[in-house]
Amino acid sequence: MKIYRVGGAVRDALLGLPVSDHDWVVVGASPQEMISLGYLPVGKDFPVFLHPQTREEYALARTERKTARGYHGFAFHAEPDVTVEQDLGRRDLTVNAIAQDESGTLIDPYDGQADVRRRVFRHVTEAFREDPVRILRVARLSARFADFTIAPETMTLMREMVQAGEVDALVPERVWQEMARGLMEATPSRMFETLRACGALVRLLPEVDCLWGVPQRAEYHPEVDTGVHLMMVLDMSARLAASLPVRFACLTHDLGKGTTPADVLPKHIGHEIRSAKLLKGVCERLRVPVECRELADVVAREHGNIHRSGEFNAAAIVRLLERCDAFRKPLRFEAILLACECDARGRGGLSESPYPQRKRLMAALAAAQSVQTHEVAAQAQLLGRKGPQVGEMIQKARIAAVATAPEIQTSSASAA
């Protein structure tokens, strides 16, 4: 039995990057032998085991054969006679098809080290076309490694896979899984640009794909093109170390601009509501987690109002806070404001611009939260007020608190 370190761990070590996750391949062993050594079986489709101490994954060397369209359409052969070279041959990219034995010697039958040096993603064999998830993986790795390019022949192969309908067979859960990982990479825009270049984006996210070529008003968007703006917003979300829900909201906040009637362009009146409607369909189709979809919905509907909130009086600000559910979910409201800041700064020449709306609205929320609602409710009871009337009194008290907050007064004076 021989054990090899493989895949991304070897690639990242060659790039001089820190390695936190290790993948291992075992050659010359059977499932029964692995279990007898204390490894815990976890693989459903093929033999994968957890190490008894480290809990890292160890997979038996295997080959695979395509049996049907899509991600699950494979038959696997994992027996002690499968070699490490055969196992490497089924992998996606040459930079991921390098193994390292226990003595540190590299096994590199597909010259992956050269592609690491050249910073090129290149498919290993024609078997690449059998697994559509590999298109998503290449796009995600492009977002992680911004200095890598995709070999022309690999891009051609990806386009052929899309044209053959392989992407259409992807299950929603796997699409979301890879997309979420890509959103969290250092340059998330490259994932979507790669998917667009091979034709996969229009199949997976037509609501996003159609944004390229849609003009915006140059006085607000010096970059003009909506698709270009969207990519700038995504990269700003990475720069500001935003969470996944914030980054997803950045991706989907302007979907409605793709359905703006041509005769009113470059204005996009009412695009916020259209964005929210389109977002609902995207979330249902990809089975997006609730936390992501709820935050994205508020950002889609309210980002325009948040941008303009510097002009709002205290009553308008409190109504905005109520629509954003900021009193019940203040941490989510802070995340909403971060997404709006990414939108404002994700524009040509404006990446270093301040976003005072964020500080002002958080100050307004703090002022409104200072109102002791139980005291207002008790006063309402003494006055014989009930139901909606109590809510009205609480709202008035919050408006008064916001109106007298120093941060709001200062901001209003500056705006005037």
C-alpha positions as a LaTeX table, in Angstrom:
\begin{tabular}{lrrr}
\hline
Residue & $x$ (\AA) & $y$ (\AA) & $z$ (\AA) \\
\hline
Met1 & 0.00 & 0.00 & 0.00 \\
Lys2 & 1.32 & 3.47 & $-0.96$ \\
Ile3 & $-0.08$ & 6.87 & 0.00 \\
Tyr4 & 0.28 & 10.01 & $-2.13$ \\
Arg5 & $-0.58$ & 13.65 & $-1.50$ \\
Val6 & $-2.46$ & 14.94 & $-4.57$ \\
Gly7 & $-4.38$ & 17.78 & $-6.14$ \\
Gly8 & $-4.65$ & 21.30 & $-4.79$ \\
Ala9 & $-2.34$ & 20.70 & $-1.85$ \\
Val10 & 0.55 & 19.86 & $-4.20$ \\
Arg11 & $-0.34$ & 22.71 & $-6.56$ \\
Asp12 & $-0.48$ & 25.30 & $-3.78$ \\
Ala13 & 2.81 & 24.11 & $-2.31$ \\
Leu14 & 4.45 & 24.56 & $-5.73$ \\
Leu15 & 2.98 & 28.09 & $-5.85$ \\
Gly16 & 4.45 & 28.86 & $-2.45$ \\
Leu17 & 1.02 & 29.24 & $-0.88$ \\
Pro18 & 0.01 & 27.96 & 2.55 \\
Val19 & $-1.63$ & 24.53 & 2.47 \\
Ser20 & $-4.43$ & 23.89 & 4.94 \\
Asp21 & $-6.37$ & 21.05 & 3.30 \\
His22 & $-4.71$ & 17.87 & 2.15 \\
Asp23 & $-6.11$ & 15.30 & $-0.28$ \\
Trp24 & $-4.64$ & 11.80 & $-0.27$ \\
Val25 & $-4.80$ & 8.88 & $-2.67$ \\
Val26 & $-4.11$ & 5.32 & $-1.61$ \\
Val27 & $-2.73$ & 2.81 & $-4.13$ \\
Gly28 & $-2.66$ & $-0.94$ & $-3.62$ \\
Ala29 & $-5.30$ & $-1.23$ & $-0.91$ \\
Ser30 & $-8.82$ & $-2.58$ & $-0.68$ \\
Pro31 & $-11.74$ & $-1.10$ & 1.30 \\
Gln32 & $-11.51$ & $-3.95$ & 3.75 \\
Glu33 & $-7.82$ & $-3.26$ & 4.36 \\
Met34 & $-8.50$ & 0.43 & 4.98 \\
Ile35 & $-11.21$ & $-0.41$ & 7.51 \\
Ser36 & $-8.92$ & $-2.88$ & 9.25 \\
Leu37 & $-6.37$ & $-0.08$ & 9.68 \\
Gly38 & $-8.93$ & 2.08 & 11.46 \\
Tyr39 & $-10.04$ & 4.31 & 8.55 \\
Leu40 & $-13.70$ & 5.32 & 8.61 \\
Pro41 & $-15.59$ & 4.83 & 5.31 \\
Val42 & $-17.61$ & 7.90 & 4.22 \\
Gly43 & $-17.84$ & 7.74 & 0.41 \\
Lys44 & $-21.18$ & 6.85 & $-1.14$ \\
Asp45 & $-20.24$ & 6.78 & $-4.82$ \\
Phe46 & $-16.65$ & 5.55 & $-4.43$ \\
Pro47 & $-14.35$ & 4.47 & $-1.57$ \\
Val48 & $-13.31$ & 7.46 & 0.53 \\
Phe49 & $-12.12$ & 7.13 & 4.12 \\
Leu50 & $-11.33$ & 9.40 & 7.06 \\
His51 & $-7.95$ & 8.99 & 8.73 \\
Pro52 & $-8.43$ & 7.68 & 12.30 \\
Gln53 & $-6.43$ & 10.57 & 13.83 \\
Thr54 & $-6.35$ & 13.55 & 11.44 \\
Arg55 & $-9.81$ & 12.99 & 9.93 \\
Glu56 & $-8.41$ & 13.96 & 6.52 \\
Glu57 & $-9.87$ & 12.23 & 3.46 \\
Tyr58 & $-8.07$ & 9.29 & 1.87 \\
Ala59 & $-9.51$ & 8.02 & $-1.42$ \\
Leu60 & $-8.63$ & 4.74 & $-3.12$ \\
Ala61 & $-7.00$ & 5.26 & $-6.51$ \\
Arg62 & $-9.66$ & 4.89 & $-9.16$ \\
Thr63 & $-10.55$ & 5.22 & $-12.80$ \\
Glu64 & $-13.94$ & 6.27 & $-14.11$ \\
Arg65 & $-16.12$ & 5.75 & $-17.13$ \\
Lys66 & $-18.92$ & 8.00 & $-18.39$ \\
Thr67 & $-22.30$ & 6.24 & $-18.41$ \\
Ala68 & $-24.84$ & 9.08 & $-18.64$ \\
Arg69 & $-25.12$ & 12.85 & $-18.98$ \\
Gly70 & $-24.43$ & 15.05 & $-15.99$ \\
Tyr71 & $-22.47$ & 15.00 & $-12.78$ \\
His72 & $-23.63$ & 11.60 & $-11.51$ \\
Gly73 & $-23.31$ & 9.68 & $-14.76$ \\
Phe74 & $-20.12$ & 7.75 & $-13.98$ \\
Ala75 & $-19.05$ & 4.21 & $-13.19$ \\
Phe76 & $-15.95$ & 3.91 & $-11.00$ \\
His77 & $-13.27$ & 1.26 & $-10.78$ \\
Ala78 & $-11.32$ & 1.32 & $-7.50$ \\
Glu79 & $-9.20$ & $-1.79$ & $-7.05$ \\
Pro80 & $-5.67$ & $-2.40$ & $-5.70$ \\
Asp81 & $-4.34$ & $-2.68$ & $-9.28$ \\
Val82 & $-5.17$ & 0.96 & $-10.18$ \\
Thr83 & $-1.94$ & 2.99 & $-10.38$ \\
Val84 & $-1.38$ & 6.56 & $-9.23$ \\
Glu85 & $-0.77$ & 7.57 & $-12.86$ \\
Gln86 & $-4.16$ & 6.17 & $-13.84$ \\
Asp87 & $-5.79$ & 8.05 & $-10.98$ \\
Leu88 & $-4.11$ & 11.30 & $-12.04$ \\
Gly89 & $-5.36$ & 10.77 & $-15.59$ \\
Arg90 & $-8.99$ & 11.19 & $-14.53$ \\
Arg91 & $-8.38$ & 14.59 & $-12.94$ \\
Asp92 & $-9.50$ & 17.91 & $-14.41$ \\
Leu93 & $-6.43$ & 20.13 & $-14.87$ \\
Thr94 & $-2.74$ & 19.42 & $-15.25$ \\
Val95 & $-1.92$ & 21.64 & $-12.26$ \\
Asn96 & $-4.17$ & 19.37 & $-10.16$ \\
Ala97 & $-2.80$ & 16.13 & $-11.64$ \\
Ile98 & 0.45 & 16.03 & $-9.67$ \\
Ala99 & 1.10 & 13.57 & $-6.83$ \\
Gln100 & 3.78 & 13.52 & $-4.15$ \\
Asp101 & 4.90 & 10.32 & $-2.47$ \\
Glu102 & 5.97 & 9.91 & 1.14 \\
Ser103 & 9.60 & 10.73 & 0.30 \\
Gly104 & 8.63 & 14.02 & $-1.38$ \\
Thr105 & 9.13 & 12.83 & $-4.96$ \\
Leu106 & 6.65 & 14.32 & $-7.46$ \\
Ile107 & 4.76 & 12.15 & $-9.94$ \\
Asp108 & 3.80 & 14.45 & $-12.81$ \\
Pro109 & 2.81 & 12.51 & $-15.95$ \\
Tyr110 & 0.99 & 15.47 & $-17.53$ \\
Asp111 & 3.64 & 18.17 & $-16.99$ \\
Gly112 & 1.55 & 20.06 & $-14.48$ \\
Gln113 & 4.62 & 21.70 & $-12.97$ \\
Ala114 & 5.26 & 23.50 & $-16.25$ \\
Asp115 & 1.70 & 24.81 & $-16.29$ \\
Val116 & 2.10 & 25.97 & $-12.68$ \\
Arg117 & 5.13 & 27.99 & $-13.79$ \\
Arg118 & 3.28 & 29.30 & $-16.86$ \\
Arg119 & 0.17 & 30.06 & $-14.79$ \\
Val120 & $-2.08$ & 28.13 & $-17.18$ \\
Phe121 & $-5.18$ & 26.03 & $-16.56$ \\
Arg122 & $-5.11$ & 23.16 & $-19.08$ \\
His123 & $-7.28$ & 20.05 & $-19.15$ \\
Val124 & $-5.55$ & 16.70 & $-18.63$ \\
Thr125 & $-7.32$ & 14.60 & $-21.26$ \\
Glu126 & $-10.45$ & 14.61 & $-23.39$ \\
Ala127 & $-12.18$ & 12.98 & $-20.41$ \\
Phe128 & $-12.55$ & 16.52 & $-19.08$ \\
Arg129 & $-15.66$ & 16.90 & $-21.26$ \\
Glu130 & $-17.45$ & 14.11 & $-19.39$ \\
Asp131 & $-18.00$ & 16.10 & $-16.19$ \\
Pro132 & $-19.77$ & 19.50 & $-16.44$ \\
Val133 & $-18.82$ & 20.38 & $-12.87$ \\
Arg134 & $-15.32$ & 20.90 & $-14.21$ \\
Ile135 & $-16.50$ & 24.01 & $-16.03$ \\
Leu136 & $-17.63$ & 25.45 & $-12.71$ \\
Arg137 & $-14.38$ & 24.39 & $-11.07$ \\
Val138 & $-12.21$ & 26.06 & $-13.70$ \\
Ala139 & $-14.27$ & 29.24 & $-13.32$ \\
Arg140 & $-13.91$ & 29.12 & $-9.54$ \\
Leu141 & $-10.15$ & 28.55 & $-9.74$ \\
Ser142 & $-9.94$ & 31.52 & $-12.12$ \\
Ala143 & $-11.47$ & 33.61 & $-9.36$ \\
Arg144 & $-8.90$ & 32.33 & $-6.86$ \\
Phe145 & $-5.83$ & 32.64 & $-9.08$ \\
Ala146 & $-6.18$ & 35.93 & $-10.94$ \\
Asp147 & $-2.78$ & 35.56 & $-12.63$ \\
Phe148 & $-3.72$ & 32.28 & $-14.35$ \\
Thr149 & $-5.16$ & 32.07 & $-17.85$ \\
Ile150 & $-7.17$ & 29.27 & $-19.43$ \\
Ala151 & $-5.47$ & 27.40 & $-22.27$ \\
Pro152 & $-7.26$ & 28.13 & $-25.58$ \\
Glu153 & $-7.87$ & 24.43 & $-26.22$ \\
Thr154 & $-9.44$ & 24.07 & $-22.77$ \\
Met155 & $-11.75$ & 27.03 & $-23.36$ \\
Thr156 & $-12.74$ & 25.48 & $-26.71$ \\
Leu157 & $-13.53$ & 22.23 & $-24.95$ \\
Met158 & $-15.64$ & 24.04 & $-22.35$ \\
Arg159 & $-17.63$ & 25.76 & $-25.09$ \\
Glu160 & $-18.24$ & 22.44 & $-26.81$ \\
Met161 & $-19.50$ & 20.97 & $-23.53$ \\
Val162 & $-21.94$ & 23.84 & $-23.11$ \\
Gln163 & $-23.18$ & 23.46 & $-26.68$ \\
Ala164 & $-23.66$ & 19.72 & $-26.08$ \\
Gly165 & $-26.00$ & 20.49 & $-23.19$ \\
Glu166 & $-23.79$ & 19.12 & $-20.42$ \\
Val167 & $-24.25$ & 22.23 & $-18.26$ \\
Asp168 & $-28.02$ & 21.83 & $-18.45$ \\
Ala169 & $-27.69$ & 18.52 & $-16.59$ \\
Leu170 & $-26.05$ & 20.06 & $-13.52$ \\
Val171 & $-28.07$ & 19.73 & $-10.32$ \\
Pro172 & $-28.96$ & 23.03 & $-8.58$ \\
Glu173 & $-27.23$ & 22.13 & $-5.33$ \\
Arg174 & $-23.87$ & 21.60 & $-7.06$ \\
Val175 & $-24.20$ & 24.80 & $-9.09$ \\
Trp176 & $-24.86$ & 26.78 & $-5.91$ \\
Gln177 & $-22.04$ & 25.04 & $-4.06$ \\
Glu178 & $-19.44$ & 25.97 & $-6.66$ \\
Met179 & $-20.88$ & 29.44 & $-7.22$ \\
Ala180 & $-20.84$ & 30.19 & $-3.49$ \\
Arg181 & $-17.21$ & 29.11 & $-3.28$ \\
Gly182 & $-16.35$ & 31.27 & $-6.29$ \\
Leu183 & $-18.07$ & 34.28 & $-4.76$ \\
Met184 & $-15.80$ & 33.96 & $-1.74$ \\
Glu185 & $-12.58$ & 33.95 & $-3.77$ \\
Ala186 & $-10.20$ & 36.92 & $-4.10$ \\
Thr187 & $-11.46$ & 38.05 & $-7.53$ \\
Pro188 & $-15.02$ & 36.72 & $-7.87$ \\
Ser189 & $-15.62$ & 38.61 & $-11.11$ \\
Arg190 & $-13.33$ & 36.18 & $-12.94$ \\
Met191 & $-15.65$ & 33.27 & $-12.20$ \\
Phe192 & $-18.56$ & 34.94 & $-13.97$ \\
Glu193 & $-16.41$ & 36.27 & $-16.78$ \\
Thr194 & $-15.12$ & 32.73 & $-17.39$ \\
Leu195 & $-18.62$ & 31.27 & $-17.36$ \\
Arg196 & $-19.71$ & 33.96 & $-19.77$ \\
Ala197 & $-16.76$ & 33.36 & $-22.09$ \\
Cys198 & $-17.60$ & 29.68 & $-22.51$ \\
Gly199 & $-21.36$ & 30.26 & $-22.82$ \\
Ala200 & $-22.29$ & 28.66 & $-19.49$ \\
Leu201 & $-23.48$ & 31.81 & $-17.74$ \\
Val202 & $-26.48$ & 32.28 & $-20.02$ \\
Arg203 & $-27.54$ & 28.70 & $-19.19$ \\
Leu204 & $-26.98$ & 28.97 & $-15.44$ \\
Leu205 & $-27.77$ & 32.65 & $-14.72$ \\
Pro206 & $-29.43$ & 34.25 & $-17.76$ \\
Glu207 & $-30.58$ & 37.10 & $-15.50$ \\
Val208 & $-26.93$ & 38.06 & $-14.94$ \\
Asp209 & $-25.64$ & 37.22 & $-18.42$ \\
Cys210 & $-28.01$ & 39.70 & $-20.09$ \\
Leu211 & $-26.63$ & 42.66 & $-18.11$ \\
Trp212 & $-23.58$ & 43.07 & $-20.34$ \\
Gly213 & $-24.24$ & 45.69 & $-22.97$ \\
Val214 & $-27.01$ & 47.37 & $-20.96$ \\
Pro215 & $-26.12$ & 51.08 & $-20.61$ \\
Gln216 & $-26.48$ & 53.16 & $-17.45$ \\
Arg217 & $-26.43$ & 56.90 & $-16.85$ \\
Ala218 & $-22.81$ & 58.02 & $-17.06$ \\
Glu219 & $-23.17$ & 60.67 & $-14.35$ \\
Tyr220 & $-23.79$ & 57.88 & $-11.83$ \\
His221 & $-21.94$ & 55.07 & $-13.60$ \\
Pro222 & $-18.77$ & 56.22 & $-15.38$ \\
Glu223 & $-18.23$ & 52.58 & $-16.42$ \\
Val224 & $-21.66$ & 52.76 & $-18.21$ \\
Asp225 & $-22.04$ & 49.01 & $-18.93$ \\
Thr226 & $-24.18$ & 47.26 & $-16.29$ \\
Gly227 & $-22.30$ & 43.95 & $-16.58$ \\
Val228 & $-18.97$ & 45.71 & $-16.09$ \\
His229 & $-20.41$ & 47.52 & $-13.07$ \\
Leu230 & $-21.63$ & 44.25 & $-11.59$ \\
Met231 & $-18.15$ & 42.72 & $-11.79$ \\
Met232 & $-16.64$ & 45.80 & $-10.16$ \\
Val233 & $-19.16$ & 45.52 & $-7.32$ \\
Leu234 & $-18.28$ & 41.86 & $-6.78$ \\
Asp235 & $-14.58$ & 42.59 & $-6.60$ \\
Met236 & $-15.24$ & 45.44 & $-4.18$ \\
Ser237 & $-17.14$ & 42.99 & $-1.96$ \\
Ala238 & $-14.05$ & 40.79 & $-1.90$ \\
Arg239 & $-11.82$ & 43.77 & $-1.17$ \\
Leu240 & $-14.04$ & 44.68 & 1.80 \\
Ala241 & $-14.00$ & 41.06 & 3.03 \\
Ala242 & $-17.78$ & 40.75 & 2.80 \\
Ser243 & $-19.68$ & 37.63 & 3.83 \\
Leu244 & $-21.31$ & 35.25 & 1.35 \\
Pro245 & $-24.81$ & 36.75 & 1.80 \\
Val246 & $-23.42$ & 40.22 & 1.08 \\
Arg247 & $-21.55$ & 39.01 & $-2.00$ \\
Phe248 & $-24.63$ & 37.23 & $-3.32$ \\
Ala249 & $-26.63$ & 40.42 & $-2.80$ \\
Cys250 & $-23.98$ & 42.29 & $-4.78$ \\
Leu251 & $-24.33$ & 39.78 & $-7.61$ \\
Thr252 & $-28.11$ & 40.12 & $-7.81$ \\
His253 & $-28.88$ & 43.71 & $-6.80$ \\
Asp254 & $-29.28$ & 45.04 & $-10.37$ \\
Leu255 & $-30.99$ & 42.13 & $-12.15$ \\
Gly256 & $-33.92$ & 44.36 & $-13.07$ \\
Lys257 & $-31.75$ & 46.52 & $-15.31$ \\
Gly258 & $-31.69$ & 43.66 & $-17.80$ \\
Thr259 & $-35.45$ & 44.08 & $-18.34$ \\
Thr260 & $-35.56$ & 47.88 & $-18.64$ \\
Pro261 & $-37.49$ & 48.84 & $-21.81$ \\
Ala262 & $-35.14$ & 49.98 & $-24.55$ \\
Asp263 & $-37.00$ & 53.26 & $-25.10$ \\
Val264 & $-36.17$ & 54.56 & $-21.59$ \\
Leu265 & $-32.48$ & 53.56 & $-21.45$ \\
Pro266 & $-30.10$ & 54.53 & $-19.94$ \\
Lys267 & $-32.53$ & 55.36 & $-17.13$ \\
His268 & $-33.64$ & 52.39 & $-15.02$ \\
Ile269 & $-36.71$ & 53.65 & $-13.19$ \\
Gly270 & $-38.28$ & 50.91 & $-11.08$ \\
His271 & $-35.47$ & 48.42 & $-11.61$ \\
Glu272 & $-35.34$ & 47.69 & $-7.88$ \\
Ile273 & $-38.74$ & 45.98 & $-7.84$ \\
Arg274 & $-37.96$ & 44.11 & $-11.05$ \\
Ser275 & $-34.68$ & 42.98 & $-9.51$ \\
Ala276 & $-36.48$ & 41.56 & $-6.48$ \\
Lys277 & $-38.90$ & 39.61 & $-8.69$ \\
Leu278 & $-36.11$ & 38.14 & $-10.80$ \\
Leu279 & $-34.12$ & 37.35 & $-7.66$ \\
Lys280 & $-36.96$ & 35.19 & $-6.37$ \\
Gly281 & $-36.77$ & 33.01 & $-9.47$ \\
Val282 & $-32.98$ & 32.68 & $-9.21$ \\
Cys283 & $-33.19$ & 31.65 & $-5.57$ \\
Glu284 & $-35.86$ & 29.04 & $-6.24$ \\
Arg285 & $-33.98$ & 27.62 & $-9.23$ \\
Leu286 & $-30.61$ & 27.35 & $-7.45$ \\
Arg287 & $-32.07$ & 26.61 & $-4.00$ \\
Val288 & $-30.19$ & 29.49 & $-2.45$ \\
Pro289 & $-30.01$ & 29.41 & 1.38 \\
Val290 & $-32.54$ & 31.55 & 3.24 \\
Glu291 & $-29.95$ & 33.91 & 4.78 \\
Cys292 & $-28.59$ & 34.77 & 1.34 \\
Arg293 & $-31.95$ & 35.21 & $-0.36$ \\
Glu294 & $-33.46$ & 37.38 & 2.40 \\
Leu295 & $-30.54$ & 39.79 & 2.54 \\
Ala296 & $-30.35$ & 39.97 & $-1.26$ \\
Asp297 & $-34.07$ & 40.74 & $-1.44$ \\
Val298 & $-33.74$ & 43.79 & 0.83 \\
Val299 & $-30.67$ & 45.04 & $-1.05$ \\
Ala300 & $-32.43$ & 44.63 & $-4.40$ \\
Arg301 & $-35.49$ & 46.57 & $-3.23$ \\
Glu302 & $-33.85$ & 49.27 & $-1.12$ \\
His303 & $-30.34$ & 49.98 & $-2.43$ \\
Gly304 & $-31.53$ & 53.03 & $-4.35$ \\
Asn305 & $-33.23$ & 54.45 & $-1.26$ \\
Ile306 & $-30.18$ & 53.75 & 0.88 \\
His307 & $-27.97$ & 55.57 & $-1.64$ \\
Arg308 & $-30.34$ & 58.57 & $-1.50$ \\
Ser309 & $-30.85$ & 58.47 & 2.27 \\
Gly310 & $-28.56$ & 61.46 & 2.81 \\
Glu311 & $-31.48$ & 63.56 & 1.55 \\
Phe312 & $-34.04$ & 61.90 & 3.86 \\
Asn313 & $-35.55$ & 63.53 & 6.93 \\
Ala314 & $-36.00$ & 61.63 & 10.19 \\
Ala315 & $-39.44$ & 60.25 & 9.29 \\
Ala316 & $-38.22$ & 58.88 & 5.95 \\
Ile317 & $-35.19$ & 57.33 & 7.63 \\
Val318 & $-37.32$ & 55.53 & 10.22 \\
Arg319 & $-39.60$ & 54.19 & 7.49 \\
Leu320 & $-36.51$ & 52.92 & 5.64 \\
Leu321 & $-35.27$ & 51.22 & 8.81 \\
Glu322 & $-38.67$ & 49.58 & 9.23 \\
Arg323 & $-38.74$ & 48.29 & 5.64 \\
Cys324 & $-35.27$ & 46.83 & 6.13 \\
Asp325 & $-36.41$ & 45.16 & 9.41 \\
Ala326 & $-33.42$ & 46.87 & 11.03 \\
Phe327 & $-34.93$ & 46.95 & 14.54 \\
Arg328 & $-35.31$ & 43.17 & 14.70 \\
Lys329 & $-32.18$ & 42.35 & 12.68 \\
Pro330 & $-29.58$ & 45.09 & 13.23 \\
Leu331 & $-26.63$ & 42.90 & 12.24 \\
Arg332 & $-28.31$ & 42.05 & 8.95 \\
Phe333 & $-28.97$ & 45.74 & 8.39 \\
Glu334 & $-25.27$ & 46.43 & 8.81 \\
Ala335 & $-24.58$ & 43.77 & 6.16 \\
Ile336 & $-27.16$ & 45.40 & 3.87 \\
Leu337 & $-25.32$ & 48.70 & 4.17 \\
Leu338 & $-22.03$ & 47.00 & 3.33 \\
Ala339 & $-23.56$ & 45.60 & 0.13 \\
Cys340 & $-24.76$ & 49.09 & $-0.76$ \\
Glu341 & $-21.30$ & 50.49 & $-0.14$ \\
Cys342 & $-19.87$ & 47.87 & $-2.51$ \\
Asp343 & $-22.43$ & 49.00 & $-5.10$ \\
Ala344 & $-21.53$ & 52.66 & $-4.68$ \\
Arg345 & $-17.78$ & 52.09 & $-4.82$ \\
Gly346 & $-17.92$ & 49.48 & $-7.58$ \\
Arg347 & $-17.95$ & 52.13 & $-10.29$ \\
Gly348 & $-15.38$ & 53.60 & $-12.62$ \\
Gly349 & $-13.06$ & 55.96 & $-10.71$ \\
Leu350 & $-15.10$ & 55.78 & $-7.48$ \\
Ser351 & $-13.48$ & 52.85 & $-5.69$ \\
Glu352 & $-11.90$ & 55.12 & $-3.06$ \\
Ser353 & $-14.94$ & 57.32 & $-2.55$ \\
Pro354 & $-16.42$ & 57.54 & 0.96 \\
Tyr355 & $-19.89$ & 56.16 & 1.66 \\
Pro356 & $-21.33$ & 58.35 & 4.45 \\
Gln357 & $-24.77$ & 56.75 & 4.14 \\
Arg358 & $-23.51$ & 53.72 & 6.02 \\
Lys359 & $-22.35$ & 55.66 & 9.08 \\
Arg360 & $-25.39$ & 57.95 & 9.07 \\
Leu361 & $-27.93$ & 55.13 & 8.91 \\
Met362 & $-26.19$ & 53.11 & 11.62 \\
Ala363 & $-26.25$ & 56.22 & 13.80 \\
Ala364 & $-29.93$ & 56.66 & 13.02 \\
Leu365 & $-30.62$ & 53.06 & 13.97 \\
Ala366 & $-28.77$ & 53.50 & 17.26 \\
Ala367 & $-30.80$ & 56.63 & 18.03 \\
Ala368 & $-34.08$ & 54.91 & 17.21 \\
Gln369 & $-33.12$ & 51.89 & 19.28 \\
Ser370 & $-32.58$ & 54.15 & 22.28 \\
Val371 & $-36.35$ & 54.56 & 22.50 \\
Gln372 & $-37.69$ & 52.39 & 25.32 \\
Thr373 & $-40.63$ & 50.82 & 23.55 \\
His374 & $-42.06$ & 49.31 & 26.75 \\
Glu375 & $-42.28$ & 52.80 & 28.29 \\
Val376 & $-44.03$ & 54.14 & 25.20 \\
Ala377 & $-46.43$ & 51.17 & 25.30 \\
Ala378 & $-47.19$ & 51.85 & 28.97 \\
Gln379 & $-47.88$ & 55.52 & 28.20 \\
Ala380 & $-50.14$ & 54.46 & 25.35 \\
Gln381 & $-52.09$ & 52.24 & 27.71 \\
Leu382 & $-52.64$ & 55.15 & 30.11 \\
Leu383 & $-53.96$ & 57.17 & 27.20 \\
Gly384 & $-56.30$ & 54.36 & 26.17 \\
Arg385 & $-54.43$ & 53.68 & 22.95 \\
Lys386 & $-54.51$ & 50.13 & 21.54 \\
Gly387 & $-53.20$ & 48.05 & 18.61 \\
Pro388 & $-51.93$ & 50.11 & 15.66 \\
Gln389 & $-52.10$ & 53.29 & 17.76 \\
Val390 & $-49.36$ & 51.93 & 20.02 \\
Gly391 & $-47.20$ & 51.26 & 16.99 \\
Glu392 & $-47.80$ & 54.81 & 15.76 \\
Met393 & $-46.64$ & 56.23 & 19.09 \\
Ile394 & $-43.50$ & 54.11 & 19.02 \\
Gln395 & $-42.77$ & 55.24 & 15.47 \\
Lys396 & $-43.21$ & 58.91 & 16.43 \\
Ala397 & $-40.86$ & 58.47 & 19.38 \\
Arg398 & $-38.24$ & 56.91 & 17.12 \\
Ile399 & $-38.61$ & 59.72 & 14.58 \\
Ala400 & $-38.08$ & 62.28 & 17.35 \\
Ala401 & $-34.98$ & 60.42 & 18.56 \\
Val402 & $-33.53$ & 60.27 & 15.06 \\
Ala403 & $-34.34$ & 63.94 & 14.40 \\
Thr404 & $-32.34$ & 65.05 & 17.44 \\
Ala405 & $-29.37$ & 62.71 & 16.90 \\
Pro406 & $-26.20$ & 64.82 & 16.42 \\
Glu407 & $-24.97$ & 62.68 & 13.51 \\
Ile408 & $-28.23$ & 63.21 & 11.61 \\
Gln409 & $-28.32$ & 66.94 & 12.26 \\
Thr410 & $-24.70$ & 67.36 & 11.17 \\
Ser411 & $-25.29$ & 65.33 & 8.04 \\
Ser412 & $-28.44$ & 67.30 & 7.20 \\
Ala413 & $-26.64$ & 70.59 & 7.64 \\
Ser414 & $-23.84$ & 69.43 & 5.38 \\
Ala415 & $-26.33$ & 68.32 & 2.74 \\
Ala416 & $-28.06$ & 71.68 & 2.86 \\
\hline
\end{tabular}
